[in-house]
Amino acid sequence: MKVILRKNFDILGKIGEIVDVKDGYANNFLFPRQIAYPATAGSIRSLEEEKKQVAKVEQKELETAQKLSGELEKVSITIPVKVGEEDKIFGTVTTQMIADSLKEKGFELDKRKIEISETIKSLGIYTVNIKLHPEVVAAVKTWVVRE
């Protein structure tokens, strides 16, 4: 069965692509979740309008992410932790700890958007990346200090 994708779907493709899938997969999974719809002449016309609307929404999301990125680049956060001998941290600094520190500064972010490149197991200054949009990544300076 030929279907037109309404959303970007990693397994099948991007918005607007016409793909061939099995009938059961289309009827039981793609159609109920509104990921795709049948490829008919009328639906191809409506696809063009949908693409325009999606492009506008994505553009607004990109602009919002860029603005937030600019604000986050100016912020530095401090995370107090308990340390043992030789300034080694008990455990590691987690994305949840960083998200909580950012929340105190007024930035409500999901911890899954925070990317720690190396595990933070000692005191110091680290740069933590926050993926706000597929095209926008903000770097936040993180100070890990003794409690």
Buried (B, 14 or more C-beta within 10 A) or exposed (E): BEBBBBEBBEEBEEBBBBBEBEEEBBEEEBBEEEBBBBBEEEBEEEBEEBEEEBEEEBEEBBEEBBEBBEEBEEBEBEBEBEBEEEEEBEEEBBBEBBBEBBEEEEBEBEEEBBEBEEEBBBBEEBEBBBBBBEEBBBEBBBBBEEE
